[in-house]
Amino acid sequence: MVHADFSLAPFTIAWEVTRACAYACVHCRADAMHTADPNELTTEESLRLIDRIADFGNNPILIFTGGDPMMRRDLHELIAYATEKGLRCSLTPTATALPTKERLEKVRDAGIRRIALSLDAPRAEIHDAFRQVPGSWQRTMDILHRAQEIGVSVQVNTTVAKHNVDILPEMVQFIREVNAVQWSLFFLVPTGRAQVESMISAEQHEQVFNWLYDLSQNAPFDIKSTAAPMYRRVAIQRKRAEQGADQPVTFQGAGFQYADGLNRPTRGVNDGNGFLFISHVGDIQPSGFLPVTAGNTRNDDIVDVYRNSPIFKDLRDVTKLKGRCGICEYRDVCGGQRGRAYGVTGDYLETDPACIYQPKAA
């Protein structure tokens, strides 16, 4: 079970070390650009930031992301320093010529044990159209094989949207064949370049969640849903139906726990609650999908901002939630995706429009 107090420290931190990227993906959260922002954090500022992240005291997962993090010349130095500080580091490189075998070996030696690669389809034509870069699917596959050859495990990230929701079942055999250790499905949030029109419907979300639960029972790889805390509710409902209404249910996953009869609220990672995002210029935000700035690492202490900012405190207080999310019996373990609520309604405490569930109190 996950017993961490998310009011004191995040479970996961995503750090956009640069916004530079050769791609222009239609769904890009970062709205990335081809060259580095001259105002991005310097090496010295970045090392000081890592010191303060370590001061959270819980050894959070630190994801080096972008843009394309491989475009940071000091990436290996930053990873090595974070690893030395006891942080668990992962990396999300873009499928360009930069992740050569030599550079992958350098990040491995610096402390990276897993990389996450984006693959939105088992076929090049669909993936390349979504990424708007011909050849990106094949380059991703090349990087995947290179990483595995040198002992770095690979997680596959798939953005779920209208362009590929119907071919998700085809991805299952593909994930098996490439020997990925985890399949992480990112349910589209309208921020950056991503548009509301590309989102699947609430009914489709529910169908995919139920399909994922069935798949998780015997898949030879881990399955993780991102920007979809409602999956936890579906999993709990399904498990309760299987065990019988009179049997206590316990359930846990990456960064969340649920147990009938606990004396304290169960809790799941969500924007600002167990999750923290740092932009390339040091802006401190609840997540990359919720671009609401609570401070900046150049002027503010990241530990203090996470623990005491009114924005973060509101996001951790389920009594502040509005609409169906506010009265839902699953609000502690789910709480809805706050970035999606913000992207669609302009209010990050409103109902997540991707959820179809009608609470018992409604």
N, C-alpha and C positions, 0 to 999 in steps of 0.2 A: 504493500500500500504506500501511496505518496503522502507523507505527513508534513511536508514543508509548509511553513507559514508564508504564503505568497504576499502578505502585507509587508514583510521584511526584506524579501529577496526574490528575484525572478528565477524561474526554472530554466528559461531559455532567453538568450540575448542574441538578436540579429543585428549585426554591424555592417552597414553599407560602407565599406572602406573606400569605395569610389563610385561615382555614377557613370564613369566612362565605360562604354560598351560598343562593340562593332555592330550590334544588332539593333533592330527597331521593332521588337515584337508587338503585335497589336494589343496584347493584354498587359504590357509592362507596367508594374506598379510604380517603378522608379521614373518612368518617362526618361530613360537613359539617353546620354548624348555620346557622340563619338570621341570627344577629347575630355580629359580630366578637368574638373572645375578648379581653377587656381586657388580657390578658397577652401579646398578640402583639407581635412586635418593633416598636419605635418607628422613626420615620424616621431618627433619629440612629444607632440601633443597626443599622439596615439599611444605611445608607451605609458604616458601618465594616465591616460584613460584606462588602460589595462590594469594598472595598479589599483585604481578605484573599483573596477569591476571585481577584482580579487578580494577587495575589502567587504563585499557583500557576505563573504564567509561561507558560501554554500557550494562553491565550485560549479557554477552554472554552465550549461552548454553555451558555447560562443560560436555562432555561425558567421564566418567571413563571407559576406555576400556583396552584391553590387546592384547595378552595373555588372562589370566583370572584374572580380577581385584580382584576377591574374594580371590586370593592367597596373596594379600597384607594384612598383619596383622594390619596395621594402616589405612585401608580403611575407616572405620567409622569415624575416627578422621579427615581425609582429607575431606570427604564429609561434615561433620558438619562444618568445618572451611570455606569451600567454600560457603556453604549455608549462613553462618553468614555474609560473605562478599557480599551477594546479587547475587551470581551466580546461574543460573538455572541448576541443576545437574540431569544427567541421568546415567544409569549403564547398561553395557552389560556383564552379567555373563555367564560363560560357564556351560554347563549342566553336572555338577559333583555332588558329595555329599555335596559340600561346601555350596550351598545356602539353608540351612535348614530354617525352619520357624523362628527360633530364630535369625539367621543372617539377614534374610530378614526384620524382624521387626527392627533390629538395623539400617540397612541402611535406612529404611523408617523413623525412628525417627531422623536420622541424616539429612534428607532432601530429600531423593529420592522419587519422586512421580510416576516415570515410569521406568520400566526396558525394555530392548530390548532383545528378545530371538531369536536365529537362528533356523529356521525351513525351510528346503529346499524342503519338500514334505509332503503331507498329510498322507503318509504311512512310516512306520519305515524302511522298507528294502532299499528304495531309499535314505532317509536321512542318515541312518547309514553307508551306503556304501560310501557316499560322505564325511562324517565326519570321517570315518575309526575307529569308536568306536561303537561296538554293544551295543544296549541299550540306545544310546544317545537320540533318539527320545522320548522314554518313560520318560527318566529323564527330558527332556525339558518340556514335558507335566506336569510332577509332579511339577516342579518349577513354571510353568505358573499358575496352580491352587492354589499353595501356596501363590503366590504373590497376586492374585485376592482376596483370602480369607482375607487377611490383609489390603485390600484397596489400593494396588499398581496396577496401570494400566499397561497393557502389550502391547508392540509393537512387532510385528513379523517381523524379517528380513529374507528375502529370497534371496540367491545368485542365479542369473539367468545365467545359462550356458547350455551347450549341454545336460547335464544329466537330466535336468528337464524342459526345455523350453516347451516341449509338454504337460506337466501336469499342467501348471500354471492355466488353467481354473478350474481344480479340487481343487486348493488351495482356490478359492474364497469362496466356501461353507464351507470349513474347517476354514477359518479366521472368518467367521460369527459364526460358532458353538463355537469357543473358546473365542468369545467376545473380540477380540483384538481391541484396539482403533485405531491402525494404521498398515498398511501393507507397509513396506519399502522394495522395490526391489533393490538389489545391482547388477548392471550389471558388470560381471566379468572384472577385470583389470589384465593384466599379470604382477604381481609383487609378490615378496615372492615366495610361492610355486605354485601360479596360473600360468598356461601355456597358451600361445596363442591358442594352439590347443583346449582348452576347451571353448573358446569364441564362442558365436553364431555369425552368419554372420551379415553384415550390413543390409541385407534384412530382416532378422529375428528381428533385433532390431526395424526396422520401423514397422513391423507387431505387435510386442508387444506394442510399444508406442501407436499405434492406438487403439489396444484392451484395453489398460489401460485408454485411454481417454474415451472410451465408458463406461467402468466399473465405472469410477469416477463420472459419471452423476447420479448414483443412489445407489452406494455402501453405506452400513451402517457403514463404517469405512473410515478413511482417507487413502489416497494412496500417497506414496512418492517414487520418483525414485532417486537412488543414483548412482553416476558415470555415469549419463546419462542426461546431460543438454540438449541433443537434444530433449528430451521429451517436453521441453518447446516450442521448435519450432513447433513440431507436434500439440501441444495443441492450439497454436496461429493460425496455419493454419486451424485447424478444426473449431475453433470458428469463424474465419473470413468467412469460407465457409458457416457456419450456419447463420450468421448475414447478409451476403451480402457484396460485395467488397466495397460498398460506405458507410458502417457504421464503425465508429471508434471502435477498439477492445481494451479492457482492460483485463488483466489477471494477476493473482498473485498466489503465492504458498509459500511454506516454503523457505524464503530467496531469493525470486526473484519477480520482477514485470515487467510488460510490459504494455505500453499504447501508442496507436497511437497519434502522435501530441505533445508528451512531448517536452519541450524545452531542456531538458537535456537527456543524454543517459539513457536508461533503463538498469538494471543490474541484474545479477543472481549470486548466490554464486557458486564459482568454486574453484579449488585448488589454494590457495594463495590469493584468492579474496573473502573475507568473510569467508574463512575457513583456519584453522591453526591446525597443528599436532605437538604434543610433544612426543618424543620417551621415552622409559623407562630410558634412560641414559641422557635425557635432550636435544637431538638434536631437533632443530626447523626446521620443514619442511612444505611445502605447503599443504600436506595431507599425509595420510598413504599410498595412492596409488601412490604418487610421492616422492620417497625417495631421494630427493635432499636436502642436508643440507645447511641451510643458517646461522646457528649459533648454540650455545649451551647455555642452561640456566645457566650453571655453570660459564660461562665466559662472556656471552653477555646478554644484556637487551632485553627481549622478545618483549616489546612494540617497541623499536627502530628497532629490526630486522624485525618485521612485517611491519612497516611503511617505512623503508628505505633500506632494503636489495635489491640489484639489481635483485635477483631472484624473490622476491615477486613483485617488481615494474614492471618487465617485464611481469609477469603473469597477472597483472592488466591493462596492456596496450594492448588493442586489436589490435592496429596498428602493434604490433610485431608478431602477428600470421601469420603463413605461409600457403601455399597451399589453399585449398578450404575454410578452416576456416578463413583465412586472408581476403578473399573477400566476405564473406557471409554477407547478410543483417541482419542475426540474431546473429551476433557475439557478440553484447553487452549483450543480454539476455541469450545466450547459450555459445559460445566460445569453444565448444568441450571439451571432458574430457582430461585434460592435462596429467594425469597419464597414460592413455591408449596410447596416442600419444608417450609418452616417452618409455613405455614398448615395443611398437612395432617398433618404428623408432629410438629410442635413442635421440630424440629431442622433448622436451616438448612443443615447439611452433609449431610443425607440425600438419597436419590434423589428426583429430580423425578418425581412420580407421573403427570405428563402425557406422559412419554416411554415409548414402546413398545420402543425399541431394546434388543437383547441384545448387549452388548459381546463381542468375540472372546475375551476372557479369562474370560468367565462360564462 
